[in-house]
Amino acid sequence: MACLQSPTALPRRSPARGAAPDLVALTDLKWLMSAYVERIDIPRLLREPAYAQRCLEVARTTPSEVVQRVATRVLSPLL
């Protein structure tokens, strides 16, 4: 899958518009998507817009409308 864990450092960028990332929502998404991908790397999501985009694309292919909605809400600000 495109959203697999990889070794990473701490995040270095914030979401668009200078807002703090919603870490609780990101953690919720990580667990919601655990049925569909091995693991989501939250620090990498915060650091790499391309990785966030791939995770959003994977979420949109799941059969779960909840995963699709949460992923769109939580990941869109990171792109």
Backbone as a chain_set.jsonl record, in Angstrom:
{"seq": "MACLQSPTALPRRSPARGAAPDLVALTDLKWLMSAYVERIDIPRLLREPAYAQRCLEVARTTPSEVVQRVATRVLSPLL", "coords": {"N": [[0.835, -1.191, 0.0], [0.328, 2.333, -0.439], [0.542, 3.909, 1.806], [2.441, 3.237, 3.912], [4.3, 2.7, 6.91], [7.384, 4.314, 7.502], [10.791, 4.827, 8.491], [11.239, 7.892, 10.134], [11.94, 11.364, 10.839], [11.125, 13.899, 13.313], [8.219, 15.995, 12.693], [8.5, 18.83, 10.47], [7.101, 20.846, 9.324], [4.134, 22.847, 9.396], [0.555, 22.563, 8.962], [-1.244, 24.103, 6.196], [-1.88, 27.637, 6.154], [-0.806, 28.186, 8.624], [-1.99, 26.963, 10.795], [-2.199, 24.865, 13.674], [-1.592, 21.366, 13.534], [-4.223, 18.963, 13.774], [-3.782, 16.736, 15.921], [-5.181, 14.793, 17.331], [-7.312, 14.176, 15.614], [-5.818, 13.229, 13.445], [-4.713, 10.958, 14.611], [-7.047, 9.523, 15.121], [-7.828, 9.061, 12.452], [-5.694, 7.477, 11.644], [-6.203, 5.098, 13.108], [-8.757, 4.458, 12.134], [-8.134, 3.879, 9.487], [-6.605, 1.658, 9.79], [-7.684, -0.786, 9.198], [-7.403, -0.974, 6.516], [-4.851, -0.289, 5.61], [-1.398, -0.958, 6.375], [-0.016, 0.772, 8.199], [-0.089, 4.209, 9.154], [2.051, 6.911, 8.951], [2.262, 9.431, 11.016], [4.04, 11.678, 11.645], [5.325, 11.845, 9.158], [3.17, 12.461, 7.493], [2.725, 15.086, 8.283], [4.958, 16.298, 7.348], [5.387, 15.732, 4.631], [3.69, 16.631, 1.889], [3.106, 15.097, -0.42], [3.008, 12.466, 0.503], [0.828, 12.67, 2.243], [-1.117, 13.18, 0.311], [-1.104, 10.734, -1.107], [-2.043, 9.04, 0.935], [-4.597, 10.113, 1.295], [-5.702, 9.495, -1.187], [-5.696, 6.68, -1.011], [-7.478, 6.375, 1.126], [-9.812, 7.314, -0.05], [-10.422, 5.226, -1.713], [-11.365, 3.251, -0.116], [-14.054, 1.172, 1.148], [-15.413, 2.43, 3.159], [-17.434, 5.049, 4.083], [-17.101, 6.717, 6.252], [-14.309, 6.683, 6.74], [-13.511, 7.868, 4.336], [-14.694, 10.459, 4.537], [-13.543, 11.484, 6.948], [-10.808, 11.368, 6.307], [-10.681, 13.172, 4.154], [-11.387, 15.562, 5.464], [-9.343, 15.779, 7.424], [-6.866, 15.403, 6.117], [-6.792, 17.129, 3.901], [-6.051, 19.845, 4.662], [-3.31, 19.475, 4.891], [-2.199, 19.287, 2.431]], "CA": [[0.0, 0.0, 0.0], [1.051, 3.589, -0.553], [0.634, 4.588, 3.1], [3.1, 2.379, 4.87], [5.232, 3.307, 7.848], [8.802, 4.298, 7.182], [11.518, 5.578, 9.507], [11.183, 9.327, 9.886], [12.276, 12.293, 11.915], [9.98, 14.672, 13.759], [7.69, 16.881, 11.656], [9.175, 20.121, 10.346], [6.234, 21.87, 8.775], [2.767, 22.878, 9.887], [-0.423, 22.617, 7.889], [-1.45, 25.382, 5.523], [-2.421, 28.771, 6.885], [-0.158, 28.319, 9.917], [-2.762, 26.323, 11.858], [-1.587, 23.684, 14.279], [-2.247, 20.14, 13.062], [-5.144, 18.32, 14.709], [-3.149, 15.446, 16.159], [-6.195, 13.831, 17.753], [-8.007, 13.748, 14.399], [-4.877, 12.417, 12.679], [-4.626, 9.663, 15.285], [-8.308, 8.836, 14.821], [-7.748, 8.591, 11.07], [-4.724, 6.37, 11.621], [-6.87, 3.888, 13.577], [-9.83, 4.14, 11.19], [-7.552, 3.305, 8.267], [-5.807, 0.466, 10.092], [-8.307, -1.957, 8.558], [-7.15, -0.919, 5.072], [-3.409, -0.15, 5.355], [-0.601, -1.477, 7.486], [0.221, 1.821, 9.186], [0.087, 5.572, 8.667], [3.132, 7.602, 9.644], [1.764, 10.787, 11.256], [5.064, 12.707, 11.411], [5.561, 11.973, 7.715], [2.02, 13.196, 6.962], [2.913, 16.507, 8.584], [6.17, 16.783, 6.694], [5.413, 15.483, 3.187], [2.373, 16.732, 1.249], [2.905, 14.012, -1.381], [2.598, 11.297, 1.29], [-0.544, 12.953, 2.672], [-1.958, 13.011, -0.875], [-1.241, 9.292, -1.356], [-2.919, 8.489, 1.974], [-5.948, 10.56, 0.974], [-6.144, 8.687, -2.328], [-5.999, 5.337, -0.501], [-8.7, 6.494, 1.931], [-10.949, 7.49, -0.959], [-10.726, 3.943, -2.368], [-11.921, 2.298, 0.848], [-15.516, 1.088, 1.111], [-15.967, 3.127, 4.315], [-17.72, 6.477, 3.914], [-16.538, 7.415, 7.407], [-12.884, 6.87, 6.451], [-13.403, 8.841, 3.244], [-15.014, 11.807, 5.042], [-12.536, 11.904, 7.926], [-9.554, 11.582, 5.585], [-10.781, 14.424, 3.399], [-11.367, 16.679, 6.427], [-8.088, 15.846, 8.193], [-5.677, 15.453, 5.269], [-6.824, 18.242, 2.928], [-5.219, 20.988, 5.08], [-1.881, 19.147, 4.824], [-1.763, 19.23, 1.03]], "C": [[0.878, 1.252, 0.0], [1.305, 4.249, 0.791], [1.29, 3.718, 4.156], [4.09, 3.161, 5.713], [6.65, 3.251, 7.292], [9.527, 5.1, 8.245], [11.543, 7.057, 9.145], [11.661, 10.11, 11.084], [11.011, 13.017, 12.337], [9.514, 15.618, 12.664], [8.38, 18.24, 11.666], [8.292, 21.202, 9.772], [4.843, 21.753, 9.37], [1.816, 22.854, 8.71], [-0.556, 24.027, 7.333], [-2.079, 26.394, 6.461], [-1.883, 28.86, 8.302], [-0.915, 27.674, 11.068], [-2.001, 25.12, 12.407], [-2.307, 22.441, 13.769], [-3.146, 19.573, 14.157], [-4.649, 16.894, 14.938], [-4.144, 14.382, 16.617], [-6.93, 13.286, 16.525], [-7.098, 12.882, 13.528], [-4.737, 11.023, 13.289], [-5.902, 8.854, 15.065], [-8.276, 8.256, 13.403], [-6.805, 7.401, 10.956], [-5.4, 5.058, 12.044], [-8.016, 3.491, 12.658], [-9.282, 3.425, 9.953], [-6.775, 2.025, 8.527], [-6.415, -0.812, 9.506], [-7.941, -2.061, 7.081], [-5.676, -0.783, 4.7], [-2.649, -0.632, 6.578], [-0.422, -0.433, 8.586], [0.363, 3.165, 8.488], [1.116, 6.254, 9.554], [2.734, 9.074, 9.826], [2.848, 11.847, 11.095], [5.35, 12.92, 9.924], [4.402, 12.708, 7.04], [2.205, 14.7, 7.127], [4.058, 17.13, 7.797], [6.102, 16.711, 5.172], [4.012, 15.54, 2.573], [2.098, 15.6, 0.257], [2.453, 12.73, -0.659], [1.162, 11.47, 1.774], [-1.516, 12.758, 1.506], [-2.17, 11.528, -1.182], [-2.167, 8.647, -0.33], [-4.366, 8.886, 1.729], [-6.508, 9.739, -0.184], [-6.505, 7.268, -1.893], [-7.305, 5.374, 0.293], [-9.936, 6.598, 1.043], [-11.319, 6.197, -1.673], [-11.317, 2.92, -1.406], [-13.441, 2.262, 0.726], [-16.19, 1.887, 2.236], [-16.169, 4.619, 4.029], [-17.148, 7.299, 5.057], [-15.056, 7.697, 7.17], [-12.708, 7.926, 5.37], [-13.643, 10.271, 3.739], [-13.952, 12.33, 5.997], [-11.213, 12.205, 7.228], [-9.587, 12.892, 4.815], [-10.678, 15.618, 4.333], [-9.99, 16.869, 7.057], [-6.87, 16.041, 7.278], [-5.658, 16.635, 4.301], [-6.002, 19.45, 3.387], [-3.715, 20.738, 4.981], [-1.327, 19.168, 3.407], [-1.314, 20.585, 0.529]], "O": [[2.04, 1.206, 0.402], [2.209, 5.079, 0.902], [0.701, 3.497, 5.214], [4.646, 4.166, 5.268], [7.056, 2.258, 6.688], [8.923, 5.983, 8.853], [11.828, 7.429, 8.006], [11.772, 9.587, 12.193], [9.94, 12.776, 11.779], [10.301, 16.007, 11.802], [8.791, 18.739, 12.714], [8.691, 22.366, 9.733], [4.431, 20.675, 9.799], [2.227, 23.1, 7.576], [-0.06, 24.998, 7.904], [-2.731, 26.034, 7.441], [-2.471, 29.565, 9.123], [-0.51, 27.828, 12.22], [-1.258, 24.452, 11.687], [-3.525, 22.469, 13.592], [-2.839, 19.702, 15.342], [-5.049, 15.965, 14.236], [-3.967, 13.2, 16.323], [-7.144, 12.079, 16.41], [-7.558, 11.906, 12.935], [-4.652, 10.029, 12.568], [-5.845, 7.644, 14.847], [-8.651, 7.104, 13.186], [-7.093, 6.435, 10.249], [-5.193, 4.023, 11.409], [-8.229, 2.301, 12.425], [-9.893, 2.486, 9.443], [-6.33, 1.371, 7.583], [-5.714, -1.811, 9.343], [-8.141, -3.105, 6.461], [-5.292, -1.13, 3.584], [-3.196, -0.703, 7.679], [-0.649, -0.717, 9.762], [0.871, 3.247, 7.37], [1.04, 6.171, 10.78], [2.857, 9.87, 8.894], [2.588, 12.858, 10.444], [5.589, 14.046, 9.488], [4.622, 13.493, 6.118], [1.884, 15.483, 6.233], [4.108, 18.345, 7.609], [6.699, 17.544, 4.491], [3.233, 14.599, 2.723], [0.948, 15.186, 0.114], [1.605, 11.999, -1.17], [0.369, 10.53, 1.723], [-2.613, 12.23, 1.693], [-3.288, 11.111, -1.483], [-2.988, 7.8, -0.683], [-5.27, 8.076, 1.934], [-7.67, 9.335, -0.153], [-7.504, 6.713, -2.351], [-8.146, 4.488, 0.14], [-10.982, 6.031, 1.356], [-12.43, 6.084, -2.192], [-11.725, 1.837, -1.827], [-14.047, 3.222, 0.25], [-17.416, 2.003, 2.257], [-15.214, 5.352, 3.77], [-16.753, 8.448, 4.861], [-14.596, 8.82, 7.375], [-11.838, 8.79, 5.485], [-12.889, 11.183, 3.401], [-13.51, 13.472, 5.88], [-10.567, 13.206, 7.538], [-8.611, 13.642, 4.828], [-9.967, 16.579, 4.039], [-9.526, 17.999, 7.206], [-5.943, 16.77, 7.633], [-4.579, 17.092, 3.923], [-5.305, 20.04, 2.561], [-2.929, 21.686, 4.986], [-0.116, 19.077, 3.211], [-0.916, 20.714, -0.629]]}, "num_chains": 1, "name": "protein.A"}
